[in-house]
Amino acid sequence: MNFKHIATCAGLIVSSVLAFSNAPAQAFSFTTNFSGNNPKGDILLNSVRLKDGTAINNFALVNRANIIYNDLWTGGNTGAASADMGDRATIGIKQERVDNNGVVAALGNLNLNSIIDTEDSGRSIIDVFFSSAVDNLFFWERGMNSKLDIQALDANGRIVGNLLTSHSGKWQYAGYGIDTKEISGTQRVGSLGISLADLGVASPIFGVRVGSQGRLYNGPDWKVVGSATSVPEPATLAGLGLVVGAIATSRRRKASNPA
């Protein structure tokens, strides 16, 4: 094994992490590539393309949820967040008094017509966790006119970084519209990318807390997926450091005890 090569790689990785941690906070736009464009049916996410041409299709999906607060649904347009899906969609769930499993059923798939629907006057706070660590978040919002409160969560479900409130004027048209069981008629869907820098963190995260603030945010109807991390986690860097250290020690021993 070439120690110099390992040391060089370690240096590049550490430099990349440091550069990443100093990246400016700036929500970004992206292009949504999907299959199917029936507003009432399944609209399946294939990939996203960043402004620099990078295509991402290695997604981490929601696989666990914890509803911190959600206004109670008592019929009609009461309550806050619920699970909703296209009138003729085959992937997703319709659940007005949504529970944790319902949140996962709505978000834990690639059907962009399977969402969390929030009533205009409702308030909700939901923690969602991904199948693996993520380094970018991709949000979609029906109507392109609502805000979301977003905070990063670590592996233990603790809030890290800062609170980010997405700006309703930043949503970019995603190229499709949806017509779900909750509404009558098709509405356009917007997209917005959130980086770790936007959330005030430097290391990959494992989940996000998403909140709506009643009438202030006009009822955000949202979907989120993450991109599986491409940045080494702290444990990986520590492990690499141990390997490099062990090899250096071995080299020193050999040098002091020549054959």
Secondary structure as UniProt FT lines:
FT   HELIX           3..21
FT   STRAND          30..35
FT   TURN            39..40
FT   STRAND          44..50
FT   TURN            51..52
FT   STRAND          55..56
FT   STRAND          59..60
FT   STRAND          62..70
FT   TURN            76..77
FT   STRAND          81..86
FT   TURN            87..88
FT   HELIX           100..107
FT   TURN            112..113
FT   STRAND          114..118
FT   TURN            120..121
FT   STRAND          123..142
FT   STRAND          149..153
FT   TURN            155..156
FT   STRAND          159..165
FT   HELIX           168..170
FT   STRAND          172..178
FT   TURN            181..182
FT   STRAND          187..195
FT   HELIX           197..199
FT   STRAND          205..213
FT   HELIX           214..217
FT   STRAND          221..228
FT   HELIX           234..256
//
